[in-house]
Amino acid sequence: MTNTQVTLIQIDNYGPWTVTPEPRREADLQTMQSRLYADISQFVGNHGGYTFFTRFDNMIAVTNGLSLEDHAVLQESVGNRYPVTLSLGVATGTSPVQALADATELVQDAGSAQDKHRREILDGRVVEAEHGTTEDVQIAHFDVIDATGNYTDELNAFDTFIEIEQGYAELMRHMRYAHDSLSFFVGGDNIIVVCPNLEEPDYREAIAHVEDAVDVELQVGVGRGANAHDAGMGAKHALETCRADGTRVELE
Ligand SMILES: Nc1nc2c(ncn2[C@@H]2O[C@H](COP(=O)(O)OP(=O)(O)OP(=O)(O)O)[C@@H](O)[C@H]2O)c(=O)[nH]1
């Protein structure tokens, strides 16, 4: 049974900051957001976690392997090096969707995202190291079949983007409401999904749903592990099996 640790990473009072004392240069905002995401992704990744940029002002991470103290170090380091601060909520559970809801509630209960008095909240609970198992995290790595041949080499980059995004939007909705999972576009034609305890038929059903709905053909590799990296690497290898054997669903 999965026991996913999810962290909500929310930039404190970010909206007002972007327009104070007047609207800031867009390229500067996107550069700061991207560097902040990269910093967080590397810190969390060094502890075996995955971070998803999501909306950049609110990021979501799978943080099995990080303690609350690790979260505090991340929060302090960002505060020392950036013009903004982070509030963090952490929760665990068999359902990634429920764990995110619980983590989010901790931050929301401390005040609005645009409450200038709410700064650097850190609240929640983690999967203690001694209670971790190799079943705690389930990652599904979806990929559009032959995106290069069907889209990249045939369409302009934006029309390809529209096609890939249609597949992502349909998959993310379906995995959220039918399978209690959190789906994230991670570049190219790749979608990483943080899942509860799903089985092969669940993935076949999801792939068929997306193909029926928006005519985007997906393949998926699924892995399990004590943290996101271990589960995600297993998923990548399972995806390579899909490519080698021409199959659509492989569980490591
Ligand atoms: N984030 C992430 N992006 C990847 C990964 N592998 C490939 N990509 C991205 O996906 C794009 C397409 O790569 P492929 O999926 O190998 O190309 P494809 O034409 O779809 O080939 P097949 O998937 O084998 O059908 C690349 O240009 C990268 O941007 C990965 O493991 N993680």
The ligand as an SDF file (V2000), in Angstrom:
LIG
                    3D

 32 34  0  0  0  0  0  0  0  0999 V2000
   11.0540   15.1760  -18.3450 N   0  0  0  0  0  0  0  0  0  0  0  0
   11.3860   14.2040  -19.2260 C   0  0  0  0  0  0  0  0  0  0  0  0
   11.3180   14.4580  -20.5560 N   0  0  0  0  0  0  0  0  0  0  0  0
   11.6510   13.4570  -21.3980 C   0  0  0  0  0  0  0  0  0  0  0  0
   12.0860   12.1870  -20.9540 C   0  0  0  0  0  0  0  0  0  0  0  0
   12.3550   11.4160  -22.0500 N   0  0  0  0  0  0  0  0  0  0  0  0
   12.0790   12.1730  -23.1440 C   0  0  0  0  0  0  0  0  0  0  0  0
   11.6640   13.4040  -22.7440 N   0  0  0  0  0  0  0  0  0  0  0  0
   11.1700   14.4870  -23.5880 C   0  0  0  0  0  0  0  0  0  0  0  0
   10.3020   13.8770  -24.5490 O   0  0  0  0  0  0  0  0  0  0  0  0
   10.6470   14.3500  -25.8400 C   0  0  0  0  0  0  0  0  0  0  0  0
   10.3570   13.2660  -26.8580 C   0  0  0  0  0  0  0  0  0  0  0  0
   11.2420   12.1850  -26.5930 O   0  0  0  0  0  0  0  0  0  0  0  0
   10.7220   10.6910  -26.9000 P   0  0  0  0  0  0  0  0  0  0  0  0
    9.5180   10.3870  -26.0890 O   0  0  0  0  0  0  0  0  0  0  0  0
   11.8880    9.7760  -26.7670 O   0  0  0  0  0  0  0  0  0  0  0  0
   10.3180   10.8000  -28.4640 O   0  0  0  0  0  0  0  0  0  0  0  0
    9.1430   10.0130  -29.1890 P   0  0  0  0  0  0  0  0  0  0  0  0
    9.1790   10.4420  -30.6040 O   0  0  0  0  0  0  0  0  0  0  0  0
    7.8400   10.2070  -28.4620 O   0  0  0  0  0  0  0  0  0  0  0  0
    9.6050    8.4900  -29.1180 O   0  0  0  0  0  0  0  0  0  0  0  0
    8.8490    7.3260  -28.3370 P   0  0  0  0  0  0  0  0  0  0  0  0
    8.4640    7.8400  -26.9980 O   0  0  0  0  0  0  0  0  0  0  0  0
    9.8790    6.2300  -28.2580 O   0  0  0  0  0  0  0  0  0  0  0  0
    7.6380    6.9250  -29.1420 O   0  0  0  0  0  0  0  0  0  0  0  0
   12.1250   14.7270  -25.7270 C   0  0  0  0  0  0  0  0  0  0  0  0
   12.4540   15.6970  -26.6950 O   0  0  0  0  0  0  0  0  0  0  0  0
   12.2160   15.2850  -24.3230 C   0  0  0  0  0  0  0  0  0  0  0  0
   11.8110   16.6400  -24.3190 O   0  0  0  0  0  0  0  0  0  0  0  0
   12.1400   11.9630  -19.5310 C   0  0  0  0  0  0  0  0  0  0  0  0
   12.4820   10.8800  -19.0460 O   0  0  0  0  0  0  0  0  0  0  0  0
   11.7710   13.0000  -18.7230 N   0  0  0  0  0  0  0  0  0  0  0  0
  1  2  1  0
  2  3  2  0
  2 32  1  0
  3  4  1  0
  4  5  2  0
  4  8  1  0
  5  6  1  0
  5 30  1  0
  6  7  2  0
  7  8  1  0
  8  9  1  0
  9 10  1  0
  9 28  1  0
 10 11  1  0
 11 12  1  0
 11 26  1  0
 12 13  1  0
 13 14  1  0
 14 15  2  0
 14 16  1  0
 14 17  1  0
 17 18  1  0
 18 19  2  0
 18 20  1  0
 18 21  1  0
 21 22  1  0
 22 23  2  0
 22 24  1  0
 22 25  1  0
 26 27  1  0
 26 28  1  0
 28 29  1  0
 30 31  2  0
 30 32  1  0
M  END
$$$$
